[in-house]
Amino acid sequence: MRTQQESKIVYSQFRTLLNNLGFISTMGQTKLKRAIIIHLFLALPLLINAQEDYNNYAGLWYFEDMVYQPMIRTVQLYPEEAPLSPAFISLSSNTSLFCSFDDLSGGFRDYYFTLIHCTHDWKASDLHSSEYLKGFQELNINNSESSFNTKVAYTNYRFSFPNEEMQLAISGNYLLLVYEDANQDQPVFTKRFVVYEELIRFASRVKEATIVSDSRYKQEVDFTVVHPYYSIVNPYTEFHLTVLQNNRWDNAITDLSPVYVKNNEIVYDHDTENNFDGGNEYRWIDLKSIRSVSDQVGLIQMEGGVFHAYLLPDPKRTFDIYRSDRDINGRFLIRNSDGFDDFLESDYVYVHFELPVDHPYQNASVYVSGDLSMNSYSRENRMQYDSNSKSYKLVMQLKQGYYNYLYLVKDNEERFGKVDLMEGNHFATENQYTVFAYNFDVSRFYDRVVGVLFTDSFNR
């Protein structure tokens, strides 16, 4: 399967080839021109797919949660004073989003940020930044401090938005882009967030799946959009919905069609299209202290001048009876019980994960998933099979705190990882669900977030 980076290279080569073709034609080299045309014809399917991938990024960055520089760690984005809440805020509120990240390369760098308005399916919208931002279009990140009392030195950067210098004018999907030296071709990281309005209401119910064979394993998210005071002209073409489970975008359900429309109600009561795997409660790591071990940590010791934490081997839970452990649904919280300043005194620890499995999976990979890895599928959170110990292993560098995680198995051809092979699947699992309603504003040509539903699987 072609990676995003490979797609970028292919598309760049395609554009260069077209430029060369134009140049060659002016030089009158007919045979060479014909050879290039034949080459383009044979490569057309690959080039079309490459262009589709190219539309999902701008310059050297993508419209998704991603870190682009290897020394950047612990990227957080959440409403101020609510570190366990997702980065979703109301347009009419005075709530700001707080962002924090660490640079382990040391020193102080000149970082900037800007906000990019997106379509409902996370592509760049056609709006100019002046149409959705009031005030400055980019800002320098000037709040930075060095760590102290830590074995791993780092610089912590913090900022909040909207603020007095930059305000949001409209709702929608947004991408936070942080970059270096006021140059957007030097991206540091990107993070998604959503700004919503409350122009419609929802009636909802989360229950076990209607299909009997799935009822013990899946959860069905049924809901009705109620809009007596907001006009939705065409709910089939200009109205879009996205359903998230535990704030994950990788397995989001998008573009559900209405079951039926009546008066001021749009009903989405499907049997299969709106089903999620129930999964299991998240596993957890308590690294708030490095002076003592918690229940899940077998050993903490100094190696090469830095701390290493060896987790107890995690058992597969595929066929275990469901147990209702409390979790924070994949989030993490930076905390340091050994010091006073969570941001600057929390040390970095090399965390060793181990998952015993008799045989490695063929044509599939195992990932440590959760906000600790941005719910991504990259080398940084992909486990490697060790035939000597008959287990999957991974070492991740994490800042002191409390973390949730799951083990997902992702087939190499699939879009996202599955939870059932390692964690088990239970309809009784507590999961949080978010439904965003997007309506295309024909007067201003953008996808407006006209409503949001927050619910969970206990809403039965």
QUIPETA-V502502 format. One record per residue. SS is DSSP state (~ for helix, > for strand, _ for the rest). PHI is phi in whole degrees, 0 to 359 (none if undefined). Layout:
BEGIN
SS,PHI
SS,PHI
END
This chain:
BEGIN
_,none
_,286
_,278
~,298
~,296
~,296
~,298
~,298
~,294
~,301
~,294
~,298
~,295
~,299
~,295
~,298
~,297
~,296
~,298
~,295
~,298
~,296
~,292
~,296
~,297
~,289
~,274
_,79
_,272
~,296
~,295
~,294
~,298
~,297
~,298
~,292
~,298
~,298
~,299
~,296
~,297
~,292
_,267
~,304
~,302
~,296
~,291
~,296
~,296
~,295
~,293
~,298
~,292
~,298
_,294
_,270
>,219
>,229
_,67
_,242
>,226
>,244
_,272
_,202
_,288
>,200
>,254
_,252
_,241
_,294
_,264
>,270
>,225
>,52
>,282
>,233
>,216
>,203
>,299
_,305
_,69
_,222
_,294
_,261
_,264
_,287
_,277
>,236
>,225
>,278
_,296
_,274
_,271
_,262
_,286
_,253
>,265
>,255
>,236
>,221
>,204
>,244
>,244
_,277
_,281
_,82
_,72
_,234
_,244
_,264
>,259
>,233
>,217
>,217
>,239
>,237
>,281
>,232
_,282
_,297
_,254
_,61
_,237
>,296
_,286
_,274
_,279
_,282
~,302
~,290
~,274
~,236
>,241
>,253
>,99
_,287
_,271
_,213
>,222
>,280
_,271
_,252
_,256
>,218
>,216
>,274
_,291
_,213
_,62
_,238
_,285
_,259
_,279
_,203
>,247
>,262
>,244
>,219
>,199
>,228
>,203
_,301
_,216
_,296
_,265
>,215
>,238
>,263
_,263
_,220
_,276
>,142
>,283
>,227
>,241
>,274
>,244
>,252
>,215
>,252
_,57
_,56
>,238
>,291
>,277
>,239
>,292
>,256
>,199
>,232
>,220
>,277
>,208
>,230
>,247
>,236
_,250
_,237
_,260
_,228
>,237
>,235
>,244
>,219
>,206
>,254
>,212
>,294
_,302
_,293
_,296
~,302
~,294
~,257
_,294
_,269
_,234
>,241
>,242
>,252
>,255
>,260
>,201
>,233
>,272
>,247
_,222
_,293
_,244
_,224
_,274
_,246
_,290
_,228
_,290
_,267
_,237
_,249
>,236
>,231
>,232
>,231
>,246
>,249
>,249
_,54
_,63
>,271
>,265
>,292
>,249
>,298
>,262
>,233
_,55
_,292
_,269
_,296
_,286
>,199
>,238
>,214
_,46
_,253
>,229
>,236
>,257
>,238
_,236
_,273
_,264
_,229
_,297
_,249
>,260
>,241
>,299
_,294
_,66
_,216
_,296
_,293
>,286
>,215
>,231
>,252
_,244
_,295
_,235
_,251
_,268
_,214
_,262
_,264
_,301
_,269
>,256
>,276
>,202
>,236
>,211
>,271
>,223
_,62
_,87
>,227
>,275
>,235
>,243
>,259
>,287
_,297
_,307
_,273
_,285
_,296
_,244
_,305
_,244
_,288
_,291
_,298
_,231
_,274
_,289
_,282
_,220
_,244
_,52
_,90
_,278
>,219
>,226
>,279
_,214
_,223
_,278
_,266
_,224
_,244
_,249
~,298
~,286
~,251
~,257
_,283
_,273
>,261
>,233
>,278
>,262
>,258
>,266
>,216
>,231
>,296
_,215
_,298
_,221
_,289
_,283
_,267
_,57
>,208
>,233
>,251
>,235
>,273
>,242
_,147
~,296
~,297
~,238
_,58
_,52
_,260
_,229
_,230
~,297
~,294
~,238
>,269
_,278
>,246
>,275
>,252
_,291
_,291
_,265
_,52
>,204
>,275
>,226
>,203
>,243
>,238
>,268
>,238
>,279
_,307
>,165
>,238
>,234
>,254
>,200
>,225
>,259
>,247
>,253
>,246
>,297
_,299
_,258
_,264
_,282
_,215
_,279
>,254
_,266
~,290
~,292
~,250
~,252
_,86
_,225
_,222
_,292
_,276
_,299
_,279
_,231
>,264
>,234
>,230
>,240
>,257
>,249
>,249
>,236
>,287
>,276
_,289
_,278
_,240
_,60
>,208
>,275
>,265
>,273
>,268
>,188
>,214
>,242
>,247
>,209
>,214
_,284
_,276
_,278
_,248
END
